[in-house]
Amino acid sequence: MCFVGAPIPGINRSDWSALREGATSEGIFVSADWRAAFEAGRYALRPLTWFQTYGWLGETPLDAAVFQVSPPDDDGMVTLSVASDLAPAVMARPEVFKLALVNPNLPAVNGPRWPLEAFDLVADDDSAVLDYDAGDLDPAFEVISRHIAGIAPDGASLQFGVGKAGVAALKGLRGRKGLKIHSGMVTDPLVELLDEEVVDSVVTGLAAGTARLRDRLTDPRIRFADSGHTHHFAVLANIPRLVAVNSALEIDLFGQANAEFQGGRQISGIGGLTDFLRGARLSDGGLPILALPASAKGDSISRIVPRLSPGVVSVPRADIGLVITEHGVADLRGRTLDERAQALIGVASPAHRDALSNAWDEMRRGL
């Protein structure tokens, strides 16, 4: 038996391969919660982007699929509620046996919907909905938040990834008007933006937060769409002033990023990172942004590095536009090799700039 899906680190914690002896699972991320299964060969990693994952779930062999849905309305229609992103790819497959778990804790949302009779089996389930909290912003991300606010143009459409970079992007927008959100997911800070009428419209596929966010998902400004729409290059390219804010573990002086490896070990995945960076680069007036603290562990480790750690390149250098740390904004677009390196050194922690400059001088002589 193989369990297939796209569990997200920090949100989904279950190791499905542990449900029974001989079971395996497949997904697109690795996390500490299923690290043991990954090392034992019970969990198979597929290095796909989020948009590619939507296509994969639309065609990979499946015997059955389980969906949590909102209670049916007066017309017998249900929605996929907070997780309307990837499941529509499977709903479109008539050959797959479909089980609906009707959960009264899930709000009906403005998005993809189906008649309850479209499912082969229906059961009631009042399980609590998973909560997600990225936590409070540390001082570095508080400053990063202000940098993002300072460069996001009027009328921008915002995208933000999972984690503190997304929280920083949202928090920095408070006090603005006329903004839009087009993102793979939204989190609790969206509530303040709705209350303060900062955003005119929201398009998303996933709502990851607490009851505070779920209680607001019926707001008419919010529309849910599948990942075949939210992450499609053609859709993103046609959104004017798309500001995509994501993060990485480290960026090297060539301007390429690692978002998946730490100490040579796979700890995450690509997700929607490159989907949105590439889409924002194609957008008229778009800004492809990677935001991260300049250092870690009390400033002892620089996250701007000469060369990436052993592993793979998550984001090629041609896909990164702007790098934001608490020390400023490095705009790499159109810059030469040496200009890019100097711009990145300029937003590194001051404690590491001399070492980075020396490393670049040595590396440059060998190119």
N, C-alpha and C positions, 0 to 999 in steps of 0.2 A: 504494500500500500504506500502510495506517495502523495503527500499533501503539497499542493501547489498554491502559491500566492505571492504577495508582495508586502510582508510585514515590515514595519518601519521602526528602526532603532529608537528607543525612548518612548514609543507609543505602544507597540505590540511586544509583549514579553514572552509569550508561550513558545516552547520548543515542541512543535507538532510531531516531530519524529519520535518524541518520547512517549507518545500516547499508547503505543503497543510495540511489542517486540517485532523487529524486522521492518518497521516503518521508516520511511525516508521523507524528506521534504526538499522543496526548491524555492528559491527566492532571489532577490536582486541586491540585498544588503547582507552584511554580517554584523552581528553585535555580540556583546558579552553574554546575552541571554541564550544564544544558540551557538556560542563559540565551541563548546564541547562537542556538539553534534557536527559542526563543520570540520573539526579536527579528526573526528572518528569516521568521517565519510558518510554520515547519515543526512547531512545537509549539503545540497549542491548549490553553488553560487552561479547565477547567470549575470554576467556583467552587462546589463542593459540600461539604457536611459529609461525614464518614466514613459515617454512616448513609445519607445520600442516595447516596453512591457505591456502596454495596451494591445499592441499588435500580437505579441506572443500569447497573451491570454485569449485572444480571438481565434487562435489556430492550434495551440498545443493540445495533444490528446487529453481529454477529460471524460471521466465516467459520470461524475456528479458534481454539483456545486451548491454551496450553502450561502444564503443571503439573509442578512437582517434587514427587515423592511419596517416602515412606519405602518400604523393601523390603517385599514382601508377607509377611504372617504365614502360619501353617500353613493358614489357611482362605482364603488368596488375597486378603486384605483389605489395603488400603493407607490411609495417612493423608496429609494435606497438611502434617503435621509443624509446623515453626515458623511457617508462614504459613497458618493455617487460618481466616483472617478474611474475606477478600473472595471467594476462589476458589469457595466453595460456591454463590455466586449464579450462577456460570457452570456449575458441575457440574449444577445443576438444569435446564439447558436441553438437551433432547434433540436440538435441531436443530444444535447447535454441534459441529464436529469437534474431538475432544479427544486431545491427545498427552500421554502420561505419560512423564516422565523419572525413572526409578527411581534414586535416589541413596543409596548405602549410608552416606553421611555424615549423612543425616537420621534422627533418632530417630522411632520410631513413638510417637505421643502418644495420650492419652485424649481423643478428640474425634471430629469427623466422619470417617467412613471409607467407602470404597467398594471393591467387588471390582475387581481389576485389569482384569477383562473389561469394565468399564464404559467403558474408554477405547478409542478407535478405533485408536490406534497406540501402541506401547510401545517405549521405547528405554532403554538403560542410560547413566548419566551419573554419574561419580564426581567432579564438580567440587567444589571447596571451598565450604563454606557461607559466605555473607557474614557477616563480623563487624561488630559495632557497639560503640563505646565512647564514651560521652558525655564522658569525661575526668574529671579530678579536680575536686572542688568548690573554687571560689575562696572567699575569706573571707566574702563577702556571702552566698553560698548555704549556707555552714556555719551562719551565724546564722539564716537563713531556715529551715533544717532544724529547728532547735530551736524556732522559733515554731510550725511545723506540728505538731511532736510535742506542744507544750503545749496545743493546742486540739483535737486529734483525740480524740473521745470513746472510752471503752472500748467494745469490740465493734464498732468502726467498720468499714466496708468502704471500701477506698482505691482511687482511680483516679488515675493520673498520666500526663502526656503525655510526648512525646519530649523529650530534652534534659536540662539540668541541674536543672530544676524537678522532674522525675521522680526523678532520683537523690537530690535533697534530701529528697523526700517519703519515699522508702524508707529512707534512712539515718537519718532522724529517728525511725523506729519501732523501732529496735533497743532491746531491753530491755522492750518491751511484750508483752502476751499476749492471745490471744483475738481477734486481728484477722483480717479477711478482705480479699481483693483482688478487685475486679471492674474490670478495665481492658482497654482495647483492646490494650495491649502490656505486656510485662514485660521487665526488663533485668537485667544481672548482679547488682546489689545484692540481688535476690530471694534469691540463694543463702544469704546470711547470715541472712535472716529465716527460711528453711526450717531451717537448721542450729540456730538458737536457738529454734525452735518459737514464733516470734512470730505466724505466720499459721496459721489452721486450714484455710483453703481458698483456692484461687486459680482464678478464671475469667478467661480471656484469649483473644485471637484470634491474637496475634502475639508471638513471643519474639525480641527483637532484642538479641543479645549475643555472647558468645564461646563456645568449647567448654565453658567452665566452667559456663555456664548450660544449654547443650544437654544436657550429661551428667545434669542433674537433672530434665529434663522428664518423665521417667517416674514421678516422685514421685506417689503416689496422691492427694495433696492438690491436684494441678494438673489442671484440666479446660479443654480448648480448645473454643471455640464460635465460630460465625460472627458477623460484624458486625451481622447482622440481629437478633441477640440481645444482644450486648455493648453496642451503642449505641442500643438501642430505648428511647424515652422511657418507655413503659409498664413495661418491665423495670426501668429505673433508678429510676423513681418508687416502685417497690415494694421497693426495697432500703433497709432502715432505716439511718440514720446514714451515708449515702454521702458521703464526703469526696473531692471532685474537685479535684485539684491540677494546674493547667496554667499556662502562661506567656504573655507577650505582649511585644512590643517596646516599647510605651509605653501609658500610660493617662492620659487627660486629666481635668481637674477636674470634668467632668460625670459621670465614672465610666464612660466608654466606652473600649474598647481597640482597638488596632491590633496585629495579629499577622502582617501580610502585607506591609506597605510600608516601605521605608526610602529616604529621599531621593526620594520620589515614584515609586520603582520597585518593582514586584511582586517579592518575593524568597521568598515562601512560599505558604501556603494556609491554609484554615480547619481541615481535618482533623476530629478528634473534639472540638475545643475547645468549641463551643457545644452539641453533643450532651450532653456530660457536665455542663457548667455548668447547663444547663436541667434535666437529670435530677436533679442534686444539689439544686437548688432545690425540686423537687417531693418529694424524699425526706423522710420523717419524721426530723427531726434532722440533715438533710444540710447540708453546707457547700460551697458553690460558691466555689472559691479561685483567684485569679490570684496567682502568686508571681513576683517579678522583682527584680533589684538596683535600688536607687533611682537609680543613675546609671551612666554609662559613660565610658570614655576618661579615667581618672584623675580622676573627679568633675567633669569639665568639661561633661558633657552630662547633664541630668536626664531620667530616663525617666518621671517624673511631669511632665506638660506642661500648659500652659493649655488648648490645643486640639490635637487630633490633627494630625499631619502630613498633607499632601495624599495622598489615596488613598481608601480605603473604611473604614467602621467594621466591624471583624471581629466585635466583641462589643458589642451594644447595652447601654446603661447598666442596663436592667432585668434583665439576665442576670448581672451581676456581684454577688456577695455580699460576699466579703472580698478585700482586697488586702494581700498580705504582702511587705514588703521587709525588709532587714536592720535597719531602724529601727522595726519594729513591725507591728501588725495594724490595718488600717482596716476596720471592719465597716460596710458601706454599707447593709445591709438595713434598710428602714423609715425611713431618714434623709431629711431634707429636702434640697433642692438645696444650700443653704448648708452644712448639716452634712456632706454628702458631700464637698464641696470642702475643708472644714477638716480632715476626717479624712484625706483624701489628702495634703494639705500636711503633715500631722503625720507621715507615713511617708516623705516625700521626704527627700532628702539635706539636712542642715542648711544646706549652702552655697547651696541653691537656694530655701529656704522663703520668704525675704523677697520675692524676685522673683515667686514663684508667688502669694503673698498680694496683692501689688500688681496682678498681672495679673487675679486673680479680682475684686478690687474694681472694676477698670475694666470687666471683662466684665459683672459683675453689674449695674452701672448701665445697661448697654445692653440688658438683657434685658426 
